[in-house]
Amino acid sequence: MMIEIVARSERPLTRTEIVNRLNRKKTPHLINMMDSLVDAGVFTRSIVTFNNGVTGYVYSVAHEFARE
């Protein structure tokens, strides 16, 4: 389900956006799941600086897993 949520998005999603779309709270377990998907090559993770100056991660689906 997490992969589908990120794959359907037209832009990379933050951790908070992903867990909100799952109707869950941001927990270490869910963050570990996202990191595992990055390690497996399913997600790509980028570091961005938001308008308020805070740095964070955004996730997108790796090209080979993207919906055509």
MMTF fields as JSON, N, C-alpha, C and O atoms, coordinates in Angstrom:
{
  "mmtfVersion": "1.0.0",
  "mmtfProducer": "UNKNOWN",
  "numBonds": 271,
  "numAtoms": 272,
  "numGroups": 68,
  "numChains": 1,
  "numModels": 1,
  "chainsPerModel": [1],
  "groupsPerChain": [68],
  "chainIdList": ["A"],
  "bondAtomList": [4, 2, 8, 6, 12, 10, 16, 14, 20, 18, 24, 22, 28, 26, 32, 30, 36, 34, 40, 38, 44, 42, 48, 46, 52, 50, 56, 54, 60, 58, 64, 62, 68, 66, 72, 70, 76, 74, 80, 78, 84, 82, 88, 86, 92, 90, 96, 94, 100, 98, 104, 102, 108, 106, 112, 110, 116, 114, 120, 118, 124, 122, 128, 126, 132, 130, 136, 134, 140, 138, 144, 142, 148, 146, 152, 150, 156, 154, 160, 158, 164, 162, 168, 166, 172, 170, 176, 174, 180, 178, 184, 182, 188, 186, 192, 190, 196, 194, 200, 198, 204, 202, 208, 206, 212, 210, 216, 214, 220, 218, 224, 222, 228, 226, 232, 230, 236, 234, 240, 238, 244, 242, 248, 246, 252, 250, 256, 254, 260, 258, 264, 262, 268, 266],
  "bondOrderList": [1, 1, 1, 1, 1, 1, 1, 1, 1, 1, 1, 1, 1, 1, 1, 1, 1, 1, 1, 1, 1, 1, 1, 1, 1, 1, 1, 1, 1, 1, 1, 1, 1, 1, 1, 1, 1, 1, 1, 1, 1, 1, 1, 1, 1, 1, 1, 1, 1, 1, 1, 1, 1, 1, 1, 1, 1, 1, 1, 1, 1, 1, 1, 1, 1, 1, 1],
  "groupList": [{"groupName": "MET", "atomNameList": ["N", "CA", "C", "O"], "elementList": ["N", "C", "C", "O"], "formalChargeList": [0, 0, 0, 0], "bondAtomList": [1, 0, 2, 1, 3, 2], "bondOrderList": [1, 1, 2], "singleLetterCode": "M", "chemCompType": "L-PEPTIDE LINKING"}, {"groupName": "ILE", "atomNameList": ["N", "CA", "C", "O"], "elementList": ["N", "C", "C", "O"], "formalChargeList": [0, 0, 0, 0], "bondAtomList": [1, 0, 2, 1, 3, 2], "bondOrderList": [1, 1, 2], "singleLetterCode": "I", "chemCompType": "L-PEPTIDE LINKING"}, {"groupName": "GLU", "atomNameList": ["N", "CA", "C", "O"], "elementList": ["N", "C", "C", "O"], "formalChargeList": [0, 0, 0, 0], "bondAtomList": [1, 0, 2, 1, 3, 2], "bondOrderList": [1, 1, 2], "singleLetterCode": "E", "chemCompType": "L-PEPTIDE LINKING"}, {"groupName": "VAL", "atomNameList": ["N", "CA", "C", "O"], "elementList": ["N", "C", "C", "O"], "formalChargeList": [0, 0, 0, 0], "bondAtomList": [1, 0, 2, 1, 3, 2], "bondOrderList": [1, 1, 2], "singleLetterCode": "V", "chemCompType": "L-PEPTIDE LINKING"}, {"groupName": "ALA", "atomNameList": ["N", "CA", "C", "O"], "elementList": ["N", "C", "C", "O"], "formalChargeList": [0, 0, 0, 0], "bondAtomList": [1, 0, 2, 1, 3, 2], "bondOrderList": [1, 1, 2], "singleLetterCode": "A", "chemCompType": "L-PEPTIDE LINKING"}, {"groupName": "ARG", "atomNameList": ["N", "CA", "C", "O"], "elementList": ["N", "C", "C", "O"], "formalChargeList": [0, 0, 0, 0], "bondAtomList": [1, 0, 2, 1, 3, 2], "bondOrderList": [1, 1, 2], "singleLetterCode": "R", "chemCompType": "L-PEPTIDE LINKING"}, {"groupName": "SER", "atomNameList": ["N", "CA", "C", "O"], "elementList": ["N", "C", "C", "O"], "formalChargeList": [0, 0, 0, 0], "bondAtomList": [1, 0, 2, 1, 3, 2], "bondOrderList": [1, 1, 2], "singleLetterCode": "S", "chemCompType": "L-PEPTIDE LINKING"}, {"groupName": "PRO", "atomNameList": ["N", "CA", "C", "O"], "elementList": ["N", "C", "C", "O"], "formalChargeList": [0, 0, 0, 0], "bondAtomList": [1, 0, 2, 1, 3, 2], "bondOrderList": [1, 1, 2], "singleLetterCode": "P", "chemCompType": "L-PEPTIDE LINKING"}, {"groupName": "LEU", "atomNameList": ["N", "CA", "C", "O"], "elementList": ["N", "C", "C", "O"], "formalChargeList": [0, 0, 0, 0], "bondAtomList": [1, 0, 2, 1, 3, 2], "bondOrderList": [1, 1, 2], "singleLetterCode": "L", "chemCompType": "L-PEPTIDE LINKING"}, {"groupName": "THR", "atomNameList": ["N", "CA", "C", "O"], "elementList": ["N", "C", "C", "O"], "formalChargeList": [0, 0, 0, 0], "bondAtomList": [1, 0, 2, 1, 3, 2], "bondOrderList": [1, 1, 2], "singleLetterCode": "T", "chemCompType": "L-PEPTIDE LINKING"}, {"groupName": "ASN", "atomNameList": ["N", "CA", "C", "O"], "elementList": ["N", "C", "C", "O"], "formalChargeList": [0, 0, 0, 0], "bondAtomList": [1, 0, 2, 1, 3, 2], "bondOrderList": [1, 1, 2], "singleLetterCode": "N", "chemCompType": "L-PEPTIDE LINKING"}, {"groupName": "LYS", "atomNameList": ["N", "CA", "C", "O"], "elementList": ["N", "C", "C", "O"], "formalChargeList": [0, 0, 0, 0], "bondAtomList": [1, 0, 2, 1, 3, 2], "bondOrderList": [1, 1, 2], "singleLetterCode": "K", "chemCompType": "L-PEPTIDE LINKING"}, {"groupName": "HIS", "atomNameList": ["N", "CA", "C", "O"], "elementList": ["N", "C", "C", "O"], "formalChargeList": [0, 0, 0, 0], "bondAtomList": [1, 0, 2, 1, 3, 2], "bondOrderList": [1, 1, 2], "singleLetterCode": "H", "chemCompType": "L-PEPTIDE LINKING"}, {"groupName": "ASP", "atomNameList": ["N", "CA", "C", "O"], "elementList": ["N", "C", "C", "O"], "formalChargeList": [0, 0, 0, 0], "bondAtomList": [1, 0, 2, 1, 3, 2], "bondOrderList": [1, 1, 2], "singleLetterCode": "D", "chemCompType": "L-PEPTIDE LINKING"}, {"groupName": "GLY", "atomNameList": ["N", "CA", "C", "O"], "elementList": ["N", "C", "C", "O"], "formalChargeList": [0, 0, 0, 0], "bondAtomList": [1, 0, 2, 1, 3, 2], "bondOrderList": [1, 1, 2], "singleLetterCode": "G", "chemCompType": "PEPTIDE LINKING"}, {"groupName": "PHE", "atomNameList": ["N", "CA", "C", "O"], "elementList": ["N", "C", "C", "O"], "formalChargeList": [0, 0, 0, 0], "bondAtomList": [1, 0, 2, 1, 3, 2], "bondOrderList": [1, 1, 2], "singleLetterCode": "F", "chemCompType": "L-PEPTIDE LINKING"}, {"groupName": "TYR", "atomNameList": ["N", "CA", "C", "O"], "elementList": ["N", "C", "C", "O"], "formalChargeList": [0, 0, 0, 0], "bondAtomList": [1, 0, 2, 1, 3, 2], "bondOrderList": [1, 1, 2], "singleLetterCode": "Y", "chemCompType": "L-PEPTIDE LINKING"}],
  "groupTypeList": [0, 0, 1, 2, 1, 3, 4, 5, 6, 2, 5, 7, 8, 9, 5, 9, 2, 1, 3, 10, 5, 8, 10, 5, 11, 11, 9, 7, 12, 8, 1, 10, 0, 0, 13, 6, 8, 3, 13, 4, 14, 3, 15, 9, 5, 6, 1, 3, 9, 15, 10, 10, 14, 3, 9, 14, 16, 3, 16, 6, 3, 4, 12, 2, 15, 4, 5, 2],
  "groupIdList": [1, 2, 3, 4, 5, 6, 7, 8, 9, 10, 11, 12, 13, 14, 15, 16, 17, 18, 19, 20, 21, 22, 23, 24, 25, 26, 27, 28, 29, 30, 31, 32, 33, 34, 35, 36, 37, 38, 39, 40, 41, 42, 43, 44, 45, 46, 47, 48, 49, 50, 51, 52, 53, 54, 55, 56, 57, 58, 59, 60, 61, 62, 63, 64, 65, 66, 67, 68],
  "secStructList": [7, 2, 2, 2, 2, 2, 2, 2, 7, 1, 1, 7, 3, 3, 2, 2, 2, 2, 2, 2, 2, 6, 6, 7, 7, 7, 7, 2, 2, 2, 2, 2, 2, 2, 2, 2, 2, 2, 2, 6, 6, 1, 3, 3, 3, 3, 3, 3, 3, 7, 6, 6, 1, 7, 3, 3, 3, 3, 3, 3, 3, 7, 4, 4, 4, 1, 7, 7],
  "xCoordList": [0.821, 0.0, 0.873, 0.558, 1.95, 2.846, 3.441, 3.559, 3.813, 4.393, 3.376, 3.717, 2.13, 1.076, 0.864, 0.705, 0.859, 0.641, 1.722, 1.425, 2.96, 4.059, 4.038, 4.307, 3.722, 3.691, 2.606, 2.791, 1.492, 0.38, 0.596, -0.087, 1.519, 1.753, 2.489, 3.357, 2.132, 2.787, 4.094, 4.835, 4.375, 5.602, 6.098, 5.335, 7.363, 7.872, 7.102, 6.66, 6.948, 6.19, 7.106, 8.094, 6.758, 7.482, 7.026, 6.026, 7.78, 7.381, 5.998, 5.164, 5.761, 4.473, 3.339, 2.276, 3.55, 2.504, 2.191, 1.028, 3.217, 3.0, 2.184, 1.191, 2.594, 1.872, 0.464, -0.454, 0.277, -1.076, -1.984, -3.152, -1.465, -2.268, -2.542, -3.48, -1.727, -1.97, -2.896, -3.264, -3.271, -4.066, -3.373, -4.006, -2.059, -1.251, -0.457, -0.411, 0.167, 1.083, 2.497, 2.801, 3.35, 4.744, 5.453, 5.663, 5.815, 6.471, 7.828, 8.058, 8.72, 10.003, 9.823, 10.602, 8.804, 8.557, 8.269, 8.83, 7.397, 7.062, 8.247, 8.451, 9.019, 10.213, 11.21, 11.837, 11.358, 12.232, 11.742, 12.546, 10.418, 9.867, 10.241, 10.636, 10.118, 10.49, 11.972, 12.352, 12.804, 14.245, 14.584, 15.503, 13.853, 14.058, 13.703, 14.367, 12.647, 12.268, 13.319, 13.539, 13.961, 15.076, 16.236, 16.812, 16.577, 17.683, 17.432, 18.368, 16.157, 15.794, 15.721, 15.549, 15.85, 15.807, 14.416, 14.248, 13.41, 12.029, 11.755, 11.146, 12.198, 12.041, 13.387, 14.446, 13.318, 14.487, 14.198, 13.057, 15.226, 15.071, 15.961, 17.125, 15.394, 16.152, 16.035, 15.036, 17.061, 17.029, 16.649, 17.246, 15.649, 15.185, 15.157, 15.092, 15.207, 15.034, 13.688, 13.437, 12.832, 11.49, 11.524, 12.545, 10.41, 10.32, 10.692, 11.177, 10.467, 10.772, 12.233, 12.621, 13.039, 14.451, 14.786, 15.962, 13.788, 13.999, 14.342, 13.753, 15.304, 15.643, 14.873, 14.626, 14.496, 13.758, 13.921, 14.591, 13.295, 13.373, 12.087, 10.998, 12.233, 11.084, 11.371, 12.52, 10.306, 10.423, 9.657, 8.583, 10.232, 9.543, 9.851, 10.757, 9.085, 9.288, 10.411, 10.452, 11.313, 12.413, 11.851, 10.784, 12.568, 12.098, 11.574, 10.521, 12.287, 11.874, 10.593, 10.0, 10.161, 8.93, 7.804, 6.685, 8.089, 7.085, 5.983, 6.203, 4.798, 3.653, 3.804, 4.138, 3.562, 3.658, 2.364, 2.243],
  "yCoordList": [-1.186, 0.0, 1.261, 2.238, 1.233, 2.386, 2.652, 3.803, 1.586, 1.746, 2.371, 3.265, 1.91, 2.468, 3.948, 4.725, 4.343, 5.752, 6.623, 7.665, 6.206, 6.999, 6.941, 7.943, 5.778, 5.636, 6.497, 7.004, 6.668, 7.45, 8.954, 9.723, 9.364, 10.793, 11.373, 10.725, 12.585, 13.261, 13.927, 14.437, 13.922, 14.532, 13.69, 12.907, 13.84, 13.123, 13.525, 14.666, 12.572, 12.799, 12.773, 12.039, 13.589, 13.566, 12.359, 11.714, 12.074, 10.992, 11.26, 10.358, 12.498, 12.855, 12.674, 12.167, 13.08, 12.915, 11.445, 11.076, 10.608, 9.172, 8.578, 7.891, 8.838, 8.23, 8.803, 8.088, 10.078, 10.648, 9.954, 9.7, 9.646, 8.952, 7.508, 6.891, 6.969, 5.63, 5.684, 4.65, 6.911, 7.124, 6.548, 5.936, 6.759, 6.284, 7.446, 8.528, 7.207, 8.181, 7.842, 6.693, 8.852, 8.626, 7.95, 8.56, 6.7, 5.912, 5.432, 5.397, 5.064, 4.505, 3.293, 3.099, 2.481, 1.299, 1.699, 1.115, 2.691, 3.109, 3.787, 3.616, 4.547, 5.168, 4.085, 4.187, 3.048, 1.922, 1.214, 0.773, 1.103, 0.482, 1.298, 0.735, 2.616, 3.482, 3.32, 3.21, 3.308, 3.152, 1.788, 1.678, 0.756, -0.58, -0.596, -1.259, 0.143, 0.227, 0.994, 0.7, 1.964, 2.667, 1.689, 1.611, 0.945, -0.017, -1.096, -1.581, -1.471, -2.498, -1.943, -2.703, -0.627, -0.025, 0.28, 0.627, 0.154, 0.432, 1.929, 2.479, 2.589, 4.037, 4.716, 4.127, 5.963, 6.832, 7.897, 8.332, 8.309, 9.3, 10.492, 10.336, 11.679, 12.914, 13.787, 13.742, 14.576, 15.541, 16.889, 17.338, 17.528, 18.828, 19.816, 19.425, 21.081, 22.14, 22.792, 23.303, 22.769, 23.323, 24.839, 25.407, 25.486, 26.95, 27.526, 28.654, 26.755, 27.247, 27.004, 27.27, 26.497, 26.274, 24.914, 24.601, 24.1, 22.766, 21.797, 21.845, 20.92, 19.89, 18.624, 18.311, 17.898, 16.659, 15.757, 16.098, 14.606, 13.62, 13.618, 13.822, 13.384, 13.11, 11.81, 11.485, 11.08, 9.76, 9.714, 10.3, 9.006, 8.717, 7.263, 6.652, 6.73, 5.343, 5.307, 6.127, 4.356, 4.202, 3.934, 3.338, 4.376, 4.31, 2.927, 2.823, 1.874, 0.525, 0.049, -0.941, 0.736, 0.385, 1.374, 1.195, 2.407, 3.441, 2.88, 1.989, 3.424, 3.024, 3.653, 4.831, 2.876, 3.38, 4.021, 4.504],
  "zCoordList": [0.0, 0.0, 0.0, -0.679, 0.751, 0.804, -0.578, -0.999, -1.278, -2.611, -3.555, -4.33, -3.498, -4.358, -4.102, -5.043, -2.842, -2.486, -3.107, -3.691, -2.983, -3.531, -5.062, -5.724, -5.622, -7.083, -7.717, -8.823, -7.042, -7.599, -7.51, -8.187, -6.698, -6.514, -7.72, -8.305, -8.074, -9.195, -8.771, -9.611, -7.472, -6.961, -5.796, -5.229, -5.434, -4.263, -3.006, -2.872, -2.089, -0.858, 0.354, 0.392, 1.348, 2.615, 3.431, 3.115, 4.48, 5.388, 5.967, 6.042, 6.375, 6.971, 5.975, 6.334, 4.734, 3.72, 3.482, 3.314, 3.468, 3.252, 4.395, 4.155, 5.636, 6.763, 6.894, 7.295, 6.564, 6.596, 5.591, 5.885, 4.416, 3.401, 3.794, 3.289, 4.691, 5.244, 6.461, 7.018, 6.869, 8.083, 9.313, 10.173, 9.376, 10.5, 11.064, 10.48, 12.206, 12.796, 12.339, 12.02, 12.312, 11.925, 13.096, 14.145, 12.905, 13.946, 13.435, 12.227, 14.34, 13.896, 12.982, 12.048, 13.246, 12.409, 10.963, 10.036, 10.765, 9.402, 8.717, 7.515, 9.469, 8.89, 8.48, 7.425, 9.308, 8.954, 7.697, 6.876, 7.547, 6.333, 5.095, 4.074, 5.186, 4.058, 3.737, 2.571, 4.772, 4.567, 3.968, 3.157, 4.36, 3.788, 2.305, 1.508, 1.936, 0.522, -0.278, -1.453, 0.345, -0.309, -0.498, -1.583, 0.553, 0.484, -0.565, -1.2, -0.747, -1.725, -3.148, -4.102, -3.295, -4.62, -5.134, -6.303, -4.268, -4.676, -4.627, -5.545, -3.565, -3.413, -3.641, -3.426, -4.078, -4.033, -2.989, -2.83, -2.289, -1.22, -1.543, -1.911, -1.401, -1.62, -0.385, 0.332, -0.149, 0.95, 0.354, -0.624, 0.957, 0.475, 1.637, 2.803, 1.302, 2.294, 2.029, 0.938, 3.029, 2.892, 3.051, 3.439, 2.75, 2.802, 4.167, 4.254, 5.23, 6.579, 6.979, 8.117, 6.039, 6.302, 6.882, 7.064, 7.176, 7.739, 6.606, 5.526, 6.878, 5.893, 6.212, 7.377, 5.168, 5.356, 4.149, 3.175, 4.241, 3.17, 2.362, 2.898, 1.062, 0.204, -0.533, -0.834, -0.815, -1.422, -2.731, -2.868, -3.687, -4.936, -5.281, -4.714, -6.213, -6.612, -7.643, -8.56, -7.483, -8.429, -9.819, -9.963, -10.826, -12.212, -12.596, -13.225, -12.231, -12.642, -11.954, -12.381, -10.9, -10.208, -10.494, -10.013, -11.267, -11.551, -12.432, -13.253, -12.238, -13.059, -14.432, -14.558, -15.427, -16.811, -17.219, -18.344]
}
